[in-house]
């Protein structure tokens, strides 16, 4: 019997949760951990990036496919046609509208989520030139020629974030950290890292922490070292780093002092199954906030409707 898109969504979510639980619980915490949650940023045919859990879900479950997706109507508008039964779930925010008793005007009283189908560009038929041009225009080409040196496009991105947000950044400390009481990011010198990817992923990790300050995205940064809250914020920062690194086609490796929290993250995920989706949402919000790019800051329903 063919499953509905809502049933597929529920099955996929649980499969992802169990797969990550197994990965975290079996990993040797004395070794570095290289997460492969988000390897590329999946987009709709107009180039808008999906957000939060949708981005994570598409990467984790369907990362082997070309990262371009669209609804049946989006493909139809450009003359392409999805294959039958090729749809996968997208979680779409839908405002809940009620009538104000005093003014009798409609107002938003929260949101709910519904699942709809999107189809991958690898599963559509039509004009081959249209498909090829879409892939050329929407899939970034990353050169690996600068692996041994600083990757200047990533340096420029970080410098822009620091300048745009006027971040108090100190380079040359003996450890990487964000200090909430001083609202300051501290990083060792670039030369102290063995790989460019390690430096950049740690930097994006700390920038994600910085975004959670009460004057910005207002996450709870009060967790004590070793606590569940502290570990959960660390998971958000890891996911946030993954979003930024995927933008440049780079993998990141979790530092040893962060990898030891894998078991704590796993416990949080067992105690609260929705913790994974919550961390994805907070990380996605941070990514969009730091990038300050209006073309990225688009809601999931807009990504469907555009």
N, C-alpha and C positions, 0 to 999 in steps of 0.2 A: 504494500500500500504506500502511495506517495505521501511523504510527510509535508506538512504545511511549512511556510517560511518561519512561523513562530516556533514550531517544534524544532526545526533545524537550529534556530537561534539558541534555544534552551540547551540542546545537546552540545552545540559548539562551545558554549560558555562553560559548561561543566567539564568537557574534555580538556579545554585549555587550563582550567583551574587544577585539575588532577595532574596534568602533564607538568605544570610548573611546580606543583607540590613535590612531585617525585624528583624533579631536577634539583630543587633546593635541599630536600632532605637527604639526598644521596651524595651531594657534593662535599668533597673534603675541604673544610673551612681553612685549612692551612695552605691551600693553593689558590692562586688567582682565579677569578670567575669571569668568564666572558659571556655575557648575556647576548642572545640573538633574538630579542623580542621585536625590535623595530629595525629593519635593515634598509628600508626605503620608505619614502612618504607617498602613500597611495592617494590618487586624485580622481576627480570626475573629468569628463571630457573637456570641460572649460578650464581645467587647471587648478581648481579649488581643492585644497587638501582636506581630507577627512580628519575629524578630531577625536580625542579621547579614546574611549573603548573601541569605537569603530576603526580607528587607525591601528590600534594594537591587535584587534581581532583579525583584520585583513592581513596584517603582517604574519601573525603567528600561525593562522590556519591556512592562508592562501598566498603565502609569501613566494611560492614557486611560480606564480603567475605574474604577468606584466602588471605593474601597479597602476592601471587605469581602469576605472569602473564607471558604469552609468545605469540609470534606470532604463526601462524599456522605452519610455518616451524620449529620454535624452538621446539614446542611440537612434531612435526613429527620426528625430529632427535633423540628423546629419546623414540620413539615408542608410543607416546600418541596422542589422536585425539580429538580436540575440538568439542563440540556439534554444530550443524548448528545454524546460526544466534545468536551465543553467544558473538560475538565480541563487544568490547567497544573501544572508540577512544584513540589513543596515538598520541600526537603531535610530529612529527619527523622533526628535522632540516635538511634541504637539501641545500648544498652550491650552489650558482648560479655562474656558470663557464662561463667566456667570454674569447675571444681571444685577447691578447694584440696586439694593432695595430703596435707597433714598433718591438717587438720580435716575434710576431706571436705564442707565447706560451700561453697555457691556464692559467688563473689566477682566483682566487676567488674574486668575486665582490659583496659579501654580502651573505645573507642566506634567504631562504624562509621556510615556514612550510607546511607540508602536514600531513593529518591524515591517519593513518593506523589502522588496527584492531589488538587488543591483546585479549587473552582469559584467563579467570581465571582457576586456577587449580581445582576449585570446579566443573568446567564445561567441564572437559576432561575425556575421557574414555581410558582404556588400563590396563596395568599391575598394580594391586593395590599396590604391594610392591614398585614399582617405585614411585608412588604417595606418599605413606607413608614415604619413605626415603627422598624424596624431602622436605616434610613438616618438618620432624625431623631436617634436616640439615639447612634449611633456616629460620625457625621461632625460634627466641631466646626465651628461657624460663627464665622468670624473677621471682626471689623469692620475696615474700612479707614479709619475716620473719624479715626484718630489718627496717620496717616502723617507728618504734619508735626511731631508732638510725640513725646516719649518714650512708648513703649508700656508702660504701667504693669504689665500682666500679665507681660510678659517681664522687666521690672525686678524684680518680686517673685520670679520664678522664680530669677533669678541671685542675688538677695540671700539667698534660702532656701538655695541651694547653698553659697554662701560661709559662711553662718552654720552650717549643719548640719555641714559638714566642717571648720570652723574654718580657713579658707584665709587665708594671709598675702597680702592683696591691697592693692596700692598704686596709687592712681589719681592721675594728674597727671604721669606720666613722659613723656619725649619719644618713646617708642616702645612698641609692644605686644610683650611677650615673657614667657615663663616661664623663670625662672632655677633650674635644678635644684640647683645648689650651695647656694642659699639657700632653696630650696623656696618660691619667691615668684612671684606673678603681678604684672606691671606693665602698666598701661594708660594711654594718654593720656586727657585729659578728654573726656567725651561731646561737648562743644561743638566739639571739633576734627574730628569726623566729619561728612561732608556728609549722610549718611542714617542714620536709626535702624538700618536693617537692617545697615549696614556695621559699626556699633559692636557690635551684638549678635552678629553672626557672628564677629567677631574675638575677642570675649570668650569665646564658646563654644569657639573654636579653642584659646585659651590654657587654658581649663579642661580641655579634653581632654588637652593636654600634661601638666597638673598631675596628672591621674589616673594617669599612667603611672609615677609615682615608685616607687622600690623598696619603700616602705612601703605602697603601695596596689596597683595592678595590675601593677607590676613589669615594665614594658616597657623596652627598651634605649634610654635617653636619652643615651647617651654619644657618639653620632655627631657628628663634627666638622662645622662649617659647610661646606656644599657637598658632603658625602659622601653615598653612597647611603643609609646608615642614617639620616642627618639628614633626607633628602628623604622616606624612607618614613614616618618618624614625622610629618612634615608632612602627608603624605597621610592618615594615620590621623586627625590633628587636623581636616583638612578634612572627612572623612566624618563625624566626630563632630559638628562644627558643623552639618552638614546634618541629622542626626537631630534635634538640638535645635530648629533653625529650622523644620523640618517640623512639629514639635509645635505651633507657633504660626502655621502657614500662611504663613511668610515665606521668601523666597529669600535666599540670601547670595551675596556677591561676593568672590572670592578677591583678597586684596591683591596689588599688583604684585610685592612682594618674595617672595610665595609663588608667583605665577603663573610666575615664571621657572624653577620646578622642574618644570613640566609635561613638559619634554623628558626630565628625569631620571626622572620617574615612568613615562614611556612606555618608557624603556630598561629599567627594572626589570620592567615588565610583559612586555616581550619576552623578557628573560632568564629570568624566572620567572613563567610564566602564572598561577600560583595566588596571586600577590601581591595581586591585586585582592580575592579572597575573604578573604585573611588580614587585609587592612586593614579590610574591612567588619566582620569578627569583632571585632577590637580596638576599633574605633570603637563598635560596638554595646555591647560590654562596658563601655566608658567611659560611654556615655549612661546605661545602667542604673545604674551605680555612682553617678554624680553625682546622678541623680534620686532615688535612695534610695526607690523606689516598688515595693513588693512586688508590686503588681498588674501592673507592667510586667516584672519580673524573672521571667519564665516561660519555660521551655525550649520549643523548637519542638515536641517531642513532646507536651508538655502543651497547647500551643496547638491541637494536633490532637485530643487526647483530651478536652479540656474541653467 
